[in-house]
Amino acid sequence: MASLGRIVILLPARVVQLLVAIALTACGTTPEQEPPAELTAFDPSARVSRAWSVDIGADQEFDVTNLRPYVHAQTVYAIDAEGILTAYTLERGKRLWRQKIERKIATGVGGNGEHLWVATRDGEVLALSITDGAELWSANVASEILTVPVAADGRVVVRSIDGRVTTFDVRTGERQWDYRSNVPVLTLRGVGEPLIDGGLVFLGLDNGRIVALNLSDGTLLWEQTVTAPRGRSEVERLVDVDSAPVSDGDALFVSGYQGRIVLLAANNGATRWSRDMSSNKPLAIDGSSVYVADEQGVVWALDRESGTALWKQDSLLRRGLTGVAPHADYVAVGDFEGYVHWLSRTDGHFVARRRVDGAAIANVPSVHGDLLLAQSRSGTLAALRIEPIRADE
């Protein structure tokens, strides 16, 4: 993929881990290639029920993994890789309407409550009607798009793999401004989704840095290093910030691959605390904790104010975990065999488990009221509820 005059090599995280193992072997070290952890039995203290599920289609050949739905006003908008956009009721999964878009789709659905956006495999951004999915406008960017377009304050922000951020007017599709960053020669396949908050665009970069841009004109306000490249090989120096930052008032939580979890001041990027930990999965927060699944499959709860570990759950090692999602009184995480696991927020012990289907959970589950939406790579979108098991049952 040509980018800024250089050749950029994009690698899935699982391939990077294999290359690291090969490099260690070449140096005379023989790492043990352990299999994924087997699921352990436990006594469930909560019951999971499937409210509904639908098949939105899958495309294993193109390896589309970010076809996550958008939810607004009790309606779920989901699209498959062949361009079939469907609206369902959130409560029951009843189909409201379906629209065929004559494009091959590369991302899930974004929206702002008035419009929907998707990106195609040809680097095209499509604006769609939220009422029936009809196309409103289209625009092209310079390169492949892997993240869902995000919008706020009259602008839709699109991130492409060549290090460019492009903004468009939400109603007309008129291009507003571009921001470019340098992309390392070797990088993970994936880019961090922009976060828009308080008139700013926060953006994790493939070079281990995070920047804050003015949403109105793209002016760079500050930049901060999450993780500095280390090691001799390009693989060892991978430091992608591939998950969206999480904002909470004046606090900004960020994770980096082969690097750190950091808490930054949103107004100037100053580091409040940092903790060595490798993750390219989305973080989650609640009133007291930060939840993260690290590169090895350990789920952590960290203290929001200090980054100190509160608990860890290491029984899901190498199971290809998604990001963590707070759900009811628990936190949920998906794995490569299609299971969703619920853990206690207090100490991380298992409270429930439910399988969506036999394929990997594709994205971090999303929570809407009492429903958790989990989507598998084979195209099953399931709405799940959880409730405690009473002592007298």
Secondary structure, 3 states (H helix, E strand, C coil): CEECCEECEEECHHHHHHHHHHHHHHCCCCCCCCCCCCCCCCCCCEEEEEEEEEECCCCCCCCCCCCCCEEECCEEEEECCCCEEEEEECCCCCEEEEEECCCCECCCCEECCCEEEEEECCCEEEEEECCCCCEEEEEECCCCECCCCEEECCEEEEEECCCEEEEEECCCCCEEEEEECCCCCEEECCCCCCEEECCEEEEECCCCEEEEEECCCCCEEEEEECCCCCCCCCCCCCCCCCCCCEEECCEEEEECCCCEEEEEECCCCCEEEEEECCCCCCCEECCCEEEEECCCCCEEEEECCCCCEEEEECCCCCCCCCCEEEECCEEEEECCCCEEEEEECCCCCEEEEEECCCCCECCCCEEECCEEEEEECCCEEEEEEEEECCCCC
